[in-house]
């Protein structure tokens, strides 16, 4: 998924894991994204099952 798509969806770039994965002969960074529950707005009519570890 592209960074632009994640940012447009309201996610925030949290960090970069440098030289994390080896792809096609080169080490690549991985970027982590997140969104807090209170920042997220569900799509109308979409039902999401959540498991909060309970």
Secondary structure, 3 states (H helix, E strand, C coil): CCHHHHHHCCCEEEEEEEEEEEECCEEEEEEEEECCHHHCCCCCCCCCCCCCCC
